[in-house]
Amino acid sequence: MEVTGDYRVGVYGVFRPQEFPGGSNLHQVNTTEIYYILSGYATLVTGGTMTDARQENANWVRGAEIADGVSRRVGPGDVVVIPGHTPHWFSELETDLSYLIFRPDPDNRIPLVD
């Protein structure tokens, strides 16, 4: 995590194996996620309505899939911006997928660690 004054930004490296596309997610916070695809190809769905949604914790809802969302194929070099409160889901992984997630934290929810 990078801290500049009171502004916090989380940066995460993700490896998602092809055999584990996972379910849909919705973060009930103002934090925007920015994905930078390093390697691999997948179909990312955003928006729409989550199916079988269940509250995981105060800020996170998980579901099985997304109905009526926007689908796009992503690959190396692509950048995707997912605003807070937006359902998102990798509906298909054509290959293993590696990507970076940048999460600006406008509400300063991430605690500072020295």
Sequence and secondary structure as in RCSB ss.txt:
>XXXX:A:sequence
MEVTGDYRVGVYGVFRPQEFPGGSNLHQVNTTEIYYILSGYATLVTGGTMTDARQENANWVRGAEIADGVSRRVG
PGDVVVIPGHTPHWFSELETDLSYLIFRPDPDNRIPLVD
>XXXX:A:secstr
 EEETTEEEEEEEEEE TT    EEEE SS  EEEEEEE  EEEEESSEESS EEEETTEEEES EES EEEEE 
TT EEEE TT  EEEEEESS EEEEEEEEETT  S    
